[in-house]
Amino acid sequence: MKTIRIEGMSCQHCVMAVTKALSGVAGVRNVKVDLARGEATYEEERPVDIELLREAVRKAGYKAG
């Protein structure tokens, strides 16, 4: 499992939006977003460029660290 920090989440809707955004990146699966910790964990089916993940989160309206 890999972890990415997510900034700007404040509710369950945010969690669902980030989950959907990250799950939409090719090669990413098993996304779990933790609102309290401000992070998401995921598995890679193959190596995924972190910038693709950051961009997906940015397009959903949040910031990934």
mmCIF file of the N, C-alpha and C atoms, coordinates in Angstrom:
data_MODEL
# 
_entry.id   MODEL 
# 
loop_
_atom_site.group_PDB 
_atom_site.id 
_atom_site.type_symbol 
_atom_site.label_atom_id 
_atom_site.label_alt_id 
_atom_site.label_comp_id 
_atom_site.label_asym_id 
_atom_site.label_entity_id 
_atom_site.label_seq_id 
_atom_site.pdbx_PDB_ins_code 
_atom_site.Cartn_x 
_atom_site.Cartn_y 
_atom_site.Cartn_z 
_atom_site.occupancy 
_atom_site.B_iso_or_equiv 
_atom_site.pdbx_formal_charge 
_atom_site.auth_seq_id 
_atom_site.auth_comp_id 
_atom_site.auth_asym_id 
_atom_site.auth_atom_id 
_atom_site.pdbx_PDB_model_num 
ATOM 1   N N  . MET A 1 1  ? 0.841   -1.185 0.000   1.00 0.00 ? 1  MET A N  1 
ATOM 2   C CA . MET A 1 1  ? 0.000   0.000  0.000   1.00 0.00 ? 1  MET A CA 1 
ATOM 3   C C  . MET A 1 1  ? 0.885   1.248  0.000   1.00 0.00 ? 1  MET A C  1 
ATOM 4   N N  . LYS A 1 2  ? 0.462   2.212  -0.778  1.00 0.00 ? 2  LYS A N  1 
ATOM 5   C CA . LYS A 1 2  ? 1.141   3.497  -0.805  1.00 0.00 ? 2  LYS A CA 1 
ATOM 6   C C  . LYS A 1 2  ? 0.208   4.531  -0.221  1.00 0.00 ? 2  LYS A C  1 
ATOM 7   N N  . THR A 1 3  ? 0.774   5.642  0.220   1.00 0.00 ? 3  THR A N  1 
ATOM 8   C CA . THR A 1 3  ? -0.007  6.697  0.858   1.00 0.00 ? 3  THR A CA 1 
ATOM 9   C C  . THR A 1 3  ? 0.276   8.038  0.205   1.00 0.00 ? 3  THR A C  1 
ATOM 10  N N  . ILE A 1 4  ? -0.780  8.853  0.087   1.00 0.00 ? 4  ILE A N  1 
ATOM 11  C CA . ILE A 1 4  ? -0.630  10.205 -0.423  1.00 0.00 ? 4  ILE A CA 1 
ATOM 12  C C  . ILE A 1 4  ? -1.432  11.134 0.482   1.00 0.00 ? 4  ILE A C  1 
ATOM 13  N N  . ARG A 1 5  ? -0.848  12.268 0.842   1.00 0.00 ? 5  ARG A N  1 
ATOM 14  C CA . ARG A 1 5  ? -1.529  13.260 1.683   1.00 0.00 ? 5  ARG A CA 1 
ATOM 15  C C  . ARG A 1 5  ? -2.541  14.027 0.840   1.00 0.00 ? 5  ARG A C  1 
ATOM 16  N N  . ILE A 1 6  ? -3.696  14.311 1.434   1.00 0.00 ? 6  ILE A N  1 
ATOM 17  C CA . ILE A 1 6  ? -4.748  15.059 0.760   1.00 0.00 ? 6  ILE A CA 1 
ATOM 18  C C  . ILE A 1 6  ? -5.131  16.239 1.646   1.00 0.00 ? 6  ILE A C  1 
ATOM 19  N N  . GLU A 1 7  ? -5.133  17.445 1.076   1.00 0.00 ? 7  GLU A N  1 
ATOM 20  C CA . GLU A 1 7  ? -5.518  18.639 1.821   1.00 0.00 ? 7  GLU A CA 1 
ATOM 21  C C  . GLU A 1 7  ? -6.840  19.182 1.284   1.00 0.00 ? 7  GLU A C  1 
ATOM 22  N N  . GLY A 1 8  ? -7.639  19.723 2.179   1.00 0.00 ? 8  GLY A N  1 
ATOM 23  C CA . GLY A 1 8  ? -8.866  20.391 1.783   1.00 0.00 ? 8  GLY A CA 1 
ATOM 24  C C  . GLY A 1 8  ? -10.135 19.578 1.976   1.00 0.00 ? 8  GLY A C  1 
ATOM 25  N N  . MET A 1 9  ? -10.033 18.370 2.473   1.00 0.00 ? 9  MET A N  1 
ATOM 26  C CA . MET A 1 9  ? -11.226 17.550 2.709   1.00 0.00 ? 9  MET A CA 1 
ATOM 27  C C  . MET A 1 9  ? -11.865 17.947 4.036   1.00 0.00 ? 9  MET A C  1 
ATOM 28  N N  . SER A 1 10 ? -13.217 18.004 4.049   1.00 0.00 ? 10 SER A N  1 
ATOM 29  C CA . SER A 1 10 ? -13.895 18.368 5.286   1.00 0.00 ? 10 SER A CA 1 
ATOM 30  C C  . SER A 1 10 ? -15.129 17.516 5.587   1.00 0.00 ? 10 SER A C  1 
ATOM 31  N N  . CYS A 1 11 ? -15.507 16.624 4.664   1.00 0.00 ? 11 CYS A N  1 
ATOM 32  C CA . CYS A 1 11 ? -16.724 15.842 4.874   1.00 0.00 ? 11 CYS A CA 1 
ATOM 33  C C  . CYS A 1 11 ? -16.680 14.532 4.082   1.00 0.00 ? 11 CYS A C  1 
ATOM 34  N N  . GLN A 1 12 ? -17.732 13.742 4.251   1.00 0.00 ? 12 GLN A N  1 
ATOM 35  C CA . GLN A 1 12 ? -17.792 12.454 3.560   1.00 0.00 ? 12 GLN A CA 1 
ATOM 36  C C  . GLN A 1 12 ? -17.888 12.630 2.047   1.00 0.00 ? 12 GLN A C  1 
ATOM 37  N N  . HIS A 1 13 ? -18.512 13.707 1.597   1.00 0.00 ? 13 HIS A N  1 
ATOM 38  C CA . HIS A 1 13 ? -18.580 13.981 0.156   1.00 0.00 ? 13 HIS A CA 1 
ATOM 39  C C  . HIS A 1 13 ? -17.163 14.140 -0.399  1.00 0.00 ? 13 HIS A C  1 
ATOM 40  N N  . CYS A 1 14 ? -16.303 14.827 0.341   1.00 0.00 ? 14 CYS A N  1 
ATOM 41  C CA . CYS A 1 14 ? -14.907 15.009 -0.062  1.00 0.00 ? 14 CYS A CA 1 
ATOM 42  C C  . CYS A 1 14 ? -14.217 13.651 -0.199  1.00 0.00 ? 14 CYS A C  1 
ATOM 43  N N  . VAL A 1 15 ? -14.453 12.790 0.764   1.00 0.00 ? 15 VAL A N  1 
ATOM 44  C CA . VAL A 1 15 ? -13.861 11.448 0.745   1.00 0.00 ? 15 VAL A CA 1 
ATOM 45  C C  . VAL A 1 15 ? -14.280 10.706 -0.518  1.00 0.00 ? 15 VAL A C  1 
ATOM 46  N N  . MET A 1 16 ? -15.565 10.777 -0.861  1.00 0.00 ? 16 MET A N  1 
ATOM 47  C CA . MET A 1 16 ? -16.065 10.088 -2.052  1.00 0.00 ? 16 MET A CA 1 
ATOM 48  C C  . MET A 1 16 ? -15.467 10.686 -3.329  1.00 0.00 ? 16 MET A C  1 
ATOM 49  N N  . ALA A 1 17 ? -15.333 12.021 -3.363  1.00 0.00 ? 17 ALA A N  1 
ATOM 50  C CA . ALA A 1 17 ? -14.773 12.678 -4.543  1.00 0.00 ? 17 ALA A CA 1 
ATOM 51  C C  . ALA A 1 17 ? -13.317 12.284 -4.759  1.00 0.00 ? 17 ALA A C  1 
ATOM 52  N N  . VAL A 1 18 ? -12.533 12.253 -3.696  1.00 0.00 ? 18 VAL A N  1 
ATOM 53  C CA . VAL A 1 18 ? -11.120 11.881 -3.803  1.00 0.00 ? 18 VAL A CA 1 
ATOM 54  C C  . VAL A 1 18 ? -10.980 10.405 -4.147  1.00 0.00 ? 18 VAL A C  1 
ATOM 55  N N  . THR A 1 19 ? -11.815 9.566  -3.554  1.00 0.00 ? 19 THR A N  1 
ATOM 56  C CA . THR A 1 19 ? -11.790 8.135  -3.862  1.00 0.00 ? 19 THR A CA 1 
ATOM 57  C C  . THR A 1 19 ? -12.062 7.915  -5.343  1.00 0.00 ? 19 THR A C  1 
ATOM 58  N N  . LYS A 1 20 ? -13.068 8.575  -5.860  1.00 0.00 ? 20 LYS A N  1 
ATOM 59  C CA . LYS A 1 20 ? -13.421 8.444  -7.276  1.00 0.00 ? 20 LYS A CA 1 
ATOM 60  C C  . LYS A 1 20 ? -12.290 8.954  -8.168  1.00 0.00 ? 20 LYS A C  1 
ATOM 61  N N  . ALA A 1 21 ? -11.712 10.093 -7.809  1.00 0.00 ? 21 ALA A N  1 
ATOM 62  C CA . ALA A 1 21 ? -10.627 10.674 -8.609  1.00 0.00 ? 21 ALA A CA 1 
ATOM 63  C C  . ALA A 1 21 ? -9.421  9.736  -8.677  1.00 0.00 ? 21 ALA A C  1 
ATOM 64  N N  . LEU A 1 22 ? -8.999  9.217  -7.531  1.00 0.00 ? 22 LEU A N  1 
ATOM 65  C CA . LEU A 1 22 ? -7.829  8.338  -7.507  1.00 0.00 ? 22 LEU A CA 1 
ATOM 66  C C  . LEU A 1 22 ? -8.124  6.989  -8.171  1.00 0.00 ? 22 LEU A C  1 
ATOM 67  N N  . SER A 1 23 ? -9.330  6.487  -7.979  1.00 0.00 ? 23 SER A N  1 
ATOM 68  C CA . SER A 1 23 ? -9.695  5.207  -8.586  1.00 0.00 ? 23 SER A CA 1 
ATOM 69  C C  . SER A 1 23 ? -9.747  5.295  -10.106 1.00 0.00 ? 23 SER A C  1 
ATOM 70  N N  . GLY A 1 24 ? -9.919  6.501  -10.621 1.00 0.00 ? 24 GLY A N  1 
ATOM 71  C CA . GLY A 1 24 ? -9.972  6.703  -12.062 1.00 0.00 ? 24 GLY A CA 1 
ATOM 72  C C  . GLY A 1 24 ? -8.618  6.725  -12.745 1.00 0.00 ? 24 GLY A C  1 
ATOM 73  N N  . VAL A 1 25 ? -7.543  6.725  -11.972 1.00 0.00 ? 25 VAL A N  1 
ATOM 74  C CA . VAL A 1 25 ? -6.191  6.718  -12.544 1.00 0.00 ? 25 VAL A CA 1 
ATOM 75  C C  . VAL A 1 25 ? -5.825  5.286  -12.918 1.00 0.00 ? 25 VAL A C  1 
ATOM 76  N N  . ALA A 1 26 ? -5.423  5.102  -14.160 1.00 0.00 ? 26 ALA A N  1 
ATOM 77  C CA . ALA A 1 26 ? -5.046  3.771  -14.641 1.00 0.00 ? 26 ALA A CA 1 
ATOM 78  C C  . ALA A 1 26 ? -3.932  3.178  -13.784 1.00 0.00 ? 26 ALA A C  1 
ATOM 79  N N  . GLY A 1 27 ? -4.126  1.943  -13.345 1.00 0.00 ? 27 GLY A N  1 
ATOM 80  C CA . GLY A 1 27 ? -3.114  1.250  -12.555 1.00 0.00 ? 27 GLY A CA 1 
ATOM 81  C C  . GLY A 1 27 ? -3.308  1.364  -11.059 1.00 0.00 ? 27 GLY A C  1 
ATOM 82  N N  . VAL A 1 28 ? -4.302  2.168  -10.626 1.00 0.00 ? 28 VAL A N  1 
ATOM 83  C CA . VAL A 1 28 ? -4.557  2.359  -9.195  1.00 0.00 ? 28 VAL A CA 1 
ATOM 84  C C  . VAL A 1 28 ? -5.797  1.556  -8.797  1.00 0.00 ? 28 VAL A C  1 
ATOM 85  N N  . ARG A 1 29 ? -5.713  0.876  -7.648  1.00 0.00 ? 29 ARG A N  1 
ATOM 86  C CA . ARG A 1 29 ? -6.861  0.113  -7.165  1.00 0.00 ? 29 ARG A CA 1 
ATOM 87  C C  . ARG A 1 29 ? -6.882  0.131  -5.644  1.00 0.00 ? 29 ARG A C  1 
ATOM 88  N N  . ASN A 1 30 ? -7.984  -0.321 -5.085  1.00 0.00 ? 30 ASN A N  1 
ATOM 89  C CA . ASN A 1 30 ? -8.134  -0.457 -3.638  1.00 0.00 ? 30 ASN A CA 1 
ATOM 90  C C  . ASN A 1 30 ? -7.846  0.859  -2.900  1.00 0.00 ? 30 ASN A C  1 
ATOM 91  N N  . VAL A 1 31 ? -8.480  1.939  -3.357  1.00 0.00 ? 31 VAL A N  1 
ATOM 92  C CA . VAL A 1 31 ? -8.284  3.261  -2.746  1.00 0.00 ? 31 VAL A CA 1 
ATOM 93  C C  . VAL A 1 31 ? -9.107  3.354  -1.465  1.00 0.00 ? 31 VAL A C  1 
ATOM 94  N N  . LYS A 1 32 ? -8.465  3.835  -0.402  1.00 0.00 ? 32 LYS A N  1 
ATOM 95  C CA . LYS A 1 32 ? -9.139  4.078  0.869   1.00 0.00 ? 32 LYS A CA 1 
ATOM 96  C C  . LYS A 1 32 ? -8.718  5.472  1.339   1.00 0.00 ? 32 LYS A C  1 
ATOM 97  N N  . VAL A 1 33 ? -9.700  6.345  1.536   1.00 0.00 ? 33 VAL A N  1 
ATOM 98  C CA . VAL A 1 33 ? -9.436  7.716  1.954   1.00 0.00 ? 33 VAL A CA 1 
ATOM 99  C C  . VAL A 1 33 ? -9.830  7.882  3.414   1.00 0.00 ? 33 VAL A C  1 
ATOM 100 N N  . ASP A 1 34 ? -8.923  8.439  4.196   1.00 0.00 ? 34 ASP A N  1 
ATOM 101 C CA . ASP A 1 34 ? -9.147  8.657  5.629   1.00 0.00 ? 34 ASP A CA 1 
ATOM 102 C C  . ASP A 1 34 ? -9.266  10.158 5.885   1.00 0.00 ? 34 ASP A C  1 
ATOM 103 N N  . LEU A 1 35 ? -10.481 10.618 6.141   1.00 0.00 ? 35 LEU A N  1 
ATOM 104 C CA . LEU A 1 35 ? -10.740 12.037 6.361   1.00 0.00 ? 35 LEU A CA 1 
ATOM 105 C C  . LEU A 1 35 ? -9.974  12.566 7.569   1.00 0.00 ? 35 LEU A C  1 
ATOM 106 N N  . ALA A 1 36 ? -10.012 11.847 8.670   1.00 0.00 ? 36 ALA A N  1 
ATOM 107 C CA . ALA A 1 36 ? -9.373  12.295 9.906   1.00 0.00 ? 36 ALA A CA 1 
ATOM 108 C C  . ALA A 1 36 ? -7.860  12.446 9.752   1.00 0.00 ? 36 ALA A C  1 
ATOM 109 N N  . ARG A 1 37 ? -7.252  11.561 9.008   1.00 0.00 ? 37 ARG A N  1 
ATOM 110 C CA . ARG A 1 37 ? -5.796  11.606 8.822   1.00 0.00 ? 37 ARG A CA 1 
ATOM 111 C C  . ARG A 1 37 ? -5.389  12.492 7.647   1.00 0.00 ? 37 ARG A C  1 
ATOM 112 N N  . GLY A 1 38 ? -6.346  12.799 6.772   1.00 0.00 ? 38 GLY A N  1 
ATOM 113 C CA . GLY A 1 38 ? -6.047  13.629 5.612   1.00 0.00 ? 38 GLY A CA 1 
ATOM 114 C C  . GLY A 1 38 ? -5.137  12.920 4.631   1.00 0.00 ? 38 GLY A C  1 
ATOM 115 N N  . GLU A 1 39 ? -5.435  11.640 4.391   1.00 0.00 ? 39 GLU A N  1 
ATOM 116 C CA . GLU A 1 39 ? -4.592  10.879 3.480   1.00 0.00 ? 39 GLU A CA 1 
ATOM 117 C C  . GLU A 1 39 ? -5.392  9.787  2.783   1.00 0.00 ? 39 GLU A C  1 
ATOM 118 N N  . ALA A 1 40 ? -4.816  9.298  1.715   1.00 0.00 ? 40 ALA A N  1 
ATOM 119 C CA . ALA A 1 40 ? -5.407  8.187  0.981   1.00 0.00 ? 40 ALA A CA 1 
ATOM 120 C C  . ALA A 1 40 ? -4.351  7.110  0.822   1.00 0.00 ? 40 ALA A C  1 
ATOM 121 N N  . THR A 1 41 ? -4.780  5.862  0.933   1.00 0.00 ? 41 THR A N  1 
ATOM 122 C CA . THR A 1 41 ? -3.897  4.739  0.655   1.00 0.00 ? 41 THR A CA 1 
ATOM 123 C C  . THR A 1 41 ? -4.428  4.043  -0.590  1.00 0.00 ? 41 THR A C  1 
ATOM 124 N N  . TYR A 1 42 ? -3.524  3.405  -1.318  1.00 0.00 ? 42 TYR A N  1 
ATOM 125 C CA . TYR A 1 42 ? -3.905  2.744  -2.565  1.00 0.00 ? 42 TYR A CA 1 
ATOM 126 C C  . TYR A 1 42 ? -2.866  1.697  -2.928  1.00 0.00 ? 42 TYR A C  1 
ATOM 127 N N  . GLU A 1 43 ? -3.246  0.835  -3.847  1.00 0.00 ? 43 GLU A N  1 
ATOM 128 C CA . GLU A 1 43 ? -2.328  -0.161 -4.387  1.00 0.00 ? 43 GLU A CA 1 
ATOM 129 C C  . GLU A 1 43 ? -2.104  0.154  -5.856  1.00 0.00 ? 43 GLU A C  1 
ATOM 130 N N  . GLU A 1 44 ? -0.939  -0.204 -6.349  1.00 0.00 ? 44 GLU A N  1 
ATOM 131 C CA . GLU A 1 44 ? -0.623  -0.031 -7.766  1.00 0.00 ? 44 GLU A CA 1 
ATOM 132 C C  . GLU A 1 44 ? -0.589  -1.385 -8.455  1.00 0.00 ? 44 GLU A C  1 
ATOM 133 N N  . GLU A 1 45 ? -1.285  -1.483 -9.581  1.00 0.00 ? 45 GLU A N  1 
ATOM 134 C CA . GLU A 1 45 ? -1.211  -2.694 -10.394 1.00 0.00 ? 45 GLU A CA 1 
ATOM 135 C C  . GLU A 1 45 ? 0.078   -2.698 -11.195 1.00 0.00 ? 45 GLU A C  1 
ATOM 136 N N  . ARG A 1 46 ? 0.561   -1.487 -11.442 1.00 0.00 ? 46 ARG A N  1 
ATOM 137 C CA . ARG A 1 46 ? 1.834   -1.255 -12.119 1.00 0.00 ? 46 ARG A CA 1 
ATOM 138 C C  . ARG A 1 46 ? 2.320   0.100  -11.630 1.00 0.00 ? 46 ARG A C  1 
ATOM 139 N N  . PRO A 1 47 ? 3.584   0.447  -11.860 1.00 0.00 ? 47 PRO A N  1 
ATOM 140 C CA . PRO A 1 47 ? 4.062   1.751  -11.381 1.00 0.00 ? 47 PRO A CA 1 
ATOM 141 C C  . PRO A 1 47 ? 3.230   2.905  -11.952 1.00 0.00 ? 47 PRO A C  1 
ATOM 142 N N  . VAL A 1 48 ? 2.838   3.820  -11.071 1.00 0.00 ? 48 VAL A N  1 
ATOM 143 C CA . VAL A 1 48 ? 2.029   4.976  -11.453 1.00 0.00 ? 48 VAL A CA 1 
ATOM 144 C C  . VAL A 1 48 ? 2.785   6.241  -11.063 1.00 0.00 ? 48 VAL A C  1 
ATOM 145 N N  . ASP A 1 49 ? 2.887   7.177  -12.000 1.00 0.00 ? 49 ASP A N  1 
ATOM 146 C CA . ASP A 1 49 ? 3.554   8.456  -11.744 1.00 0.00 ? 49 ASP A CA 1 
ATOM 147 C C  . ASP A 1 49 ? 2.754   9.241  -10.708 1.00 0.00 ? 49 ASP A C  1 
ATOM 148 N N  . ILE A 1 50 ? 3.403   9.672  -9.643  1.00 0.00 ? 50 ILE A N  1 
ATOM 149 C CA . ILE A 1 50 ? 2.741   10.406 -8.562  1.00 0.00 ? 50 ILE A CA 1 
ATOM 150 C C  . ILE A 1 50 ? 2.073   11.674 -9.087  1.00 0.00 ? 50 ILE A C  1 
ATOM 151 N N  . GLU A 1 51 ? 2.620   12.257 -10.141 1.00 0.00 ? 51 GLU A N  1 
ATOM 152 C CA . GLU A 1 51 ? 2.024   13.469 -10.703 1.00 0.00 ? 51 GLU A CA 1 
ATOM 153 C C  . GLU A 1 51 ? 0.634   13.202 -11.286 1.00 0.00 ? 51 GLU A C  1 
ATOM 154 N N  . LEU A 1 52 ? 0.405   12.002 -11.794 1.00 0.00 ? 52 LEU A N  1 
ATOM 155 C CA . LEU A 1 52 ? -0.929  11.650 -12.284 1.00 0.00 ? 52 LEU A CA 1 
ATOM 156 C C  . LEU A 1 52 ? -1.937  11.633 -11.135 1.00 0.00 ? 52 LEU A C  1 
ATOM 157 N N  . LEU A 1 53 ? -1.499  11.148 -9.997  1.00 0.00 ? 53 LEU A N  1 
ATOM 158 C CA . LEU A 1 53 ? -2.363  11.116 -8.817  1.00 0.00 ? 53 LEU A CA 1 
ATOM 159 C C  . LEU A 1 53 ? -2.627  12.531 -8.322  1.00 0.00 ? 53 LEU A C  1 
ATOM 160 N N  . ARG A 1 54 ? -1.594  13.342 -8.251  1.00 0.00 ? 54 ARG A N  1 
ATOM 161 C CA . ARG A 1 54 ? -1.761  14.727 -7.798  1.00 0.00 ? 54 ARG A CA 1 
ATOM 162 C C  . ARG A 1 54 ? -2.707  15.492 -8.715  1.00 0.00 ? 54 ARG A C  1 
ATOM 163 N N  . GLU A 1 55 ? -2.575  15.290 -10.012 1.00 0.00 ? 55 GLU A N  1 
ATOM 164 C CA . GLU A 1 55 ? -3.433  15.972 -10.975 1.00 0.00 ? 55 GLU A CA 1 
ATOM 165 C C  . GLU A 1 55 ? -4.889  15.527 -10.823 1.00 0.00 ? 55 GLU A C  1 
ATOM 166 N N  . ALA A 1 56 ? -5.113  14.254 -10.617 1.00 0.00 ? 56 ALA A N  1 
ATOM 167 C CA . ALA A 1 56 ? -6.479  13.745 -10.434 1.00 0.00 ? 56 ALA A CA 1 
ATOM 168 C C  . ALA A 1 56 ? -7.107  14.368 -9.180  1.00 0.00 ? 56 ALA A C  1 
ATOM 169 N N  . VAL A 1 57 ? -6.358  14.465 -8.112  1.00 0.00 ? 57 VAL A N  1 
ATOM 170 C CA . VAL A 1 57 ? -6.850  15.062 -6.878  1.00 0.00 ? 57 VAL A CA 1 
ATOM 171 C C  . VAL A 1 57 ? -7.096  16.553 -7.089  1.00 0.00 ? 57 VAL A C  1 
ATOM 172 N N  . ARG A 1 58 ? -6.194  17.225 -7.784  1.00 0.00 ? 58 ARG A N  1 
ATOM 173 C CA . ARG A 1 58 ? -6.338  18.652 -8.067  1.00 0.00 ? 58 ARG A CA 1 
ATOM 174 C C  . ARG A 1 58 ? -7.614  18.924 -8.883  1.00 0.00 ? 58 ARG A C  1 
ATOM 175 N N  . LYS A 1 59 ? -7.869  18.079 -9.871  1.00 0.00 ? 59 LYS A N  1 
ATOM 176 C CA . LYS A 1 59 ? -9.067  18.244 -10.704 1.00 0.00 ? 59 LYS A CA 1 
ATOM 177 C C  . LYS A 1 59 ? -10.340 18.019 -9.897  1.00 0.00 ? 59 LYS A C  1 
ATOM 178 N N  . ALA A 1 60 ? -10.257 17.230 -8.835  1.00 0.00 ? 60 ALA A N  1 
ATOM 179 C CA . ALA A 1 60 ? -11.406 16.990 -7.961  1.00 0.00 ? 60 ALA A CA 1 
ATOM 180 C C  . ALA A 1 60 ? -11.618 18.140 -6.975  1.00 0.00 ? 60 ALA A C  1 
ATOM 181 N N  . GLY A 1 61 ? -10.664 19.080 -6.937  1.00 0.00 ? 61 GLY A N  1 
ATOM 182 C CA . GLY A 1 61 ? -10.819 20.249 -6.083  1.00 0.00 ? 61 GLY A CA 1 
ATOM 183 C C  . GLY A 1 61 ? -10.035 20.223 -4.781  1.00 0.00 ? 61 GLY A C  1 
ATOM 184 N N  . TYR A 1 62 ? -9.056  19.335 -4.694  1.00 0.00 ? 62 TYR A N  1 
ATOM 185 C CA . TYR A 1 62 ? -8.267  19.198 -3.468  1.00 0.00 ? 62 TYR A CA 1 
ATOM 186 C C  . TYR A 1 62 ? -6.786  19.270 -3.807  1.00 0.00 ? 62 TYR A C  1 
ATOM 187 N N  . LYS A 1 63 ? -5.954  19.246 -2.786  1.00 0.00 ? 63 LYS A N  1 
ATOM 188 C CA . LYS A 1 63 ? -4.508  19.312 -2.995  1.00 0.00 ? 63 LYS A CA 1 
ATOM 189 C C  . LYS A 1 63 ? -3.859  18.055 -2.452  1.00 0.00 ? 63 LYS A C  1 
ATOM 190 N N  . ALA A 1 64 ? -3.003  17.466 -3.267  1.00 0.00 ? 64 ALA A N  1 
ATOM 191 C CA . ALA A 1 64 ? -2.284  16.252 -2.854  1.00 0.00 ? 64 ALA A CA 1 
ATOM 192 C C  . ALA A 1 64 ? -0.829  16.590 -2.590  1.00 0.00 ? 64 ALA A C  1 
ATOM 193 N N  . GLY A 1 65 ? -0.300  16.049 -1.508  1.00 0.00 ? 65 GLY A N  1 
ATOM 194 C CA . GLY A 1 65 ? 1.088   16.315 -1.150  1.00 0.00 ? 65 GLY A CA 1 
ATOM 195 C C  . GLY A 1 65 ? 2.004   15.193 -1.517  1.00 0.00 ? 65 GLY A C  1 
# 
